Amino acid sequence: MPSIASNHLYTFIAMTAVSTLLIVSFSIYASTVRTIPKIEQLKNILDHVAAKANELLTLVTATNSTIQTLIQLPTTIGQQGYWIKIRNDTSNAWVEGALGEIREDETEYRVFFPKNVRASGNYLGGYGPATLECYMNGSIPQLNLDSVGG
């Protein structure tokens, strides 16, 4: 009889381990399914900001003027905050962003600008509309992103 009881115990432990693995797998899957629409919305927002920036860059380089525009952006994506930055290095300029807190080292999505441009500024979701300003700084266009009143 002791061997039958120990077999039942081992079976119970094995079934507990398998059910725990299944529960963890399904919860990770459900979390991923909820996150995908948020990332798609973030990509759409960044594409919208990049399109407005390209529009301003085209106008400024053609007319050598200063242009500023307001971009209405959502306060949150789902229930989560987000951030957007416009940055450049020696060869490229881009708009980037991610969900959650501002991080320097990793971004979830980037949209590059086709022209040589100096770019700076950031926007944190929830602080009203964003302002996008563009002007010529010598022969190179300057693009600045900020929140209204920021």
VENVEN-V949767 format. One line per field, one symbol per residue. burial: # if it has 16 or more other C-alpha atoms within 10 Angstrom, else .. Layout:
burial=???
This chain:
burial=.....................................##..##.###.##.###.##.###..#.#...##.#####...########....#######..#......###.#...#########.##########....#######...
